[in-house]
């Protein structure tokens, strides 16, 4: 069974113009094109479009999405991880909604009595909120000079520079994920060559010694935001990257 581009646009709420763009950049080619020039999609195309939209929701760019879809990563495992994250975010938002609803009820009760509102359980005000990360402050405290150099370098980057750097970083993460999924030891020369790419990426801003480079790897695991960026590619990638960086630091930076 096949669906026309108009039917796919209607079902997915993605415009026909966007679908044509996805075809032009090789992200989502149709199953075939009719004699009238209209694109037609089969079930595999619809599933690929779903994955594209899921990864867009998670903040990945089109180049990064194509790299993930075209890689050797297990697509079912990738979808399973997306599903887990979506369920976790749904639960968090439901808790947050209950928190706000409970606060509204208590405020309205106090207003109706003409009395100052009293919160019965103050800790309930904060159910569902995510704790802010302390990693950024820790990095600034442990490596103040490196932090300053990084901020200066980032501030000097153009939009094009930033986008190019982000593409390079994401491509390197995907290659590391492929090694991880294949069960390649972190000490393998091919893995260490990729870590060298990571080290050179960081050295564009500052040059970490062995201890600092290990510390950066640990922040990939400890900082929820950083870890989430790695685990968008493949679950467990942050830990794999950290371990590979520790091997590199001991061998090349000590």
N, C-alpha and C positions, 0 to 999 in steps of 0.2 A: 504494500500500500504506500502511496506517496501523497504528499500534500504540497499545494502550490505555495509560493512565497507569500501570497496574500493570506492564506489560511494559517501559515506558520506565524506571521506577524500578528494575526488576530489572537491566536492561542497564547503566544508568548508575551504579547504586549511589547514586542520589539519591532520598531518600524521597518518597513521594507527597505528603506534607505540604509539602515544599519546592517541589515542582513546582506545587502549587496556589497557593503563595505567589508564585512567579514569574509565574503567570497573573494573580493579583490586582493585582500592581504593574505589569503590562504588559510585563514582561521576556520572558516566553516563553508567549504564548497558544497554546492547542491549535489544530489545524486545524479541529476542530469538537467539539461536545459532543453526546453521544447522548441519546436520550429517557430513558435511565436516569440521566442526570446525569454519566456518566463522560466524561472528556476523552480525546480521541484525537489523536495526533500523526503527521504525515507526515515525509518525509525532511528537508524544510527545517527542521522543528522540531528534529530530532535534530542536524542540523549546527549550528543556533543554540545548542543546549544544550552541544555540544562546545566552542564558542567561549566560552560563559559559564564553563564549568569551567576552561578554559585560563587565562582572565583572572583567575579566582578564585585559581588556583595562583600567578599572578604578583602577587597582592596587591591587585588592584583591588576596590573596593566595588561593590555592585549598581548604585548610581546612575551611577557612572563607566562600568561595563560597558554599561549601557543607552545611555548617551550615545555610546560608541564604536560600538555595533552600529547605532544609529539615524543615525549621521553619514554623510557622503558618502565616508568613507575606504574605500579598496579593501580589501574583506574578505580577498581572497586574499593581498594584500601584508601585511596584518596577521597572518594565519596563518603566512605564510612567515617573518616576523620572530619570531613565537613559536616556530616550529619550529627556527630557527637558535639561539635562546637555549636551548631545551631540549637540543639536541644539544651545545652548548658546556658546559652544566651537567653533562650526562651524562659527557662526556669528563673534566671536572674531578673529578667524584666517583669515576670509575674510577681516575684517577691517585692520588687521595687514598686510595682503598681499597688500591691496590698499595703505597703508602707505609706505611700502617699494617701491612699484612701483612708487608712486608719488615722493619719494626722488630720485630714480634712474633717473627719467625724468628731475628733476630740476638740478641734478648734470651733466647730459649729456648736457643739454642746456647751462650751464655755461662753460663746457669744449669746446663746439662747438664755442662759442663766444670769446673764449680766455680770458674770464674775470673771476674774482673771483665769485664763486657761491653765490647767495643770496637766502635765504629761504624766500618765501613770507609770510608764516604763520608758525612761529616756533612751535606753539602748535600742528600743524598737524604732526610733527615728532613723536609724542608719542601716536597717535590714536591706540587703540587696545592693548596697553601694560597693563598688570595687575599691580596695585599698590602694592608695597611690604607691608607686614604686619608690624605694629609697636608693635604688641603684645609681641614678644620675647624681645624687648628692654624694654618694660614696666615691664615684669616679672623680668628681671634682675635688674631693678631699684628698684622695690617695695620689692622684696625678694632676695637680693643678696646672703645671706647665703644659702638659699634653692637652688638657681640656682647653686651655687658652689658645693653643696653636690650632686645634681642631676647629674651634669656633671661628677663628680668623680665616682659615682655609675655606670652610663652608660658606662663610659670608661673602667670599670673593668669587664663588662659583656662579656661573650664569645658569639660567633655566635649562639650557641645552646640556651644560656640563653635569648638572644634577641628574637629569634624565638618563644620560649616558652612563654615569656612575651607578645609578640604581639598576640599570639593565645588566651591567657587568656583575654587580653583586648578586643579583637574582640568578643569573646564568651559572655563576660559581656555586651557589647553593643547590641548584638543580643537579649539577654534576656530582656534588658531594652526596646528594640524596640517592643518586643512582648507585654509587659505590656502597652506600649503607644498605640499600635494598638487596644488592647482590651479595651482601655478607663479606665485603672486602675489609680486611683488618685495617685499623687506622694507621698502622705503621707501614703499610704497603707503599712502595715508591710512587705509584700513580696517585694515591690519596695525598701523600706528602707534597707532591707537585701542585695539587690543588690548594693545599694549605699555604704553599708559597705564594700562590696568587692572592689569597686572602691577606697574607702578611704584607705584600706589596700594595694592596688596596689601602690598608690601614696606614702604611708608611707614606702615603701621599699627604697625610695630615700630620702624623708624628711617628717617630720610630721607637716602638716599644722594645725593652729588653726582655729577657726570658720571663722574669716574674710578672712584668706588666702584660706581656702577651698571654700568659696563662690566666691572668686576671680578666682580660677581655673575654677570653673563652668562657670563663665562669659566669660573666655577666650575661652571656647568651642563654645560659641555663637559669640563672637566678632572677633576671628581670622578666616579669610576665609578658611585657610587650615584645621584647626581643625574642623570647622563646616562642611566642605565638607566630612571629614572622617566619621563624624556621619551620615550625610545625605546620604552617600552611602548606609548605612544600611536601613534607613527610613527617609523620609523628616520630619523635625520637631524634630528629636531625640535630637539634641544639646540643644534645649530649654527645652525639657522634662527632660533631664539629669541635666541641670543647676538648674531647679526648685526643682528637687528631692534632689540635693546636698544642696540647701539652707535650706530645711526642716531638713535634717540630721544635718547640722551645728548648727542650732538653738537648736535641741533636744539633740545632743550628744557631741558637742564641745564647747558650750557656758558655 
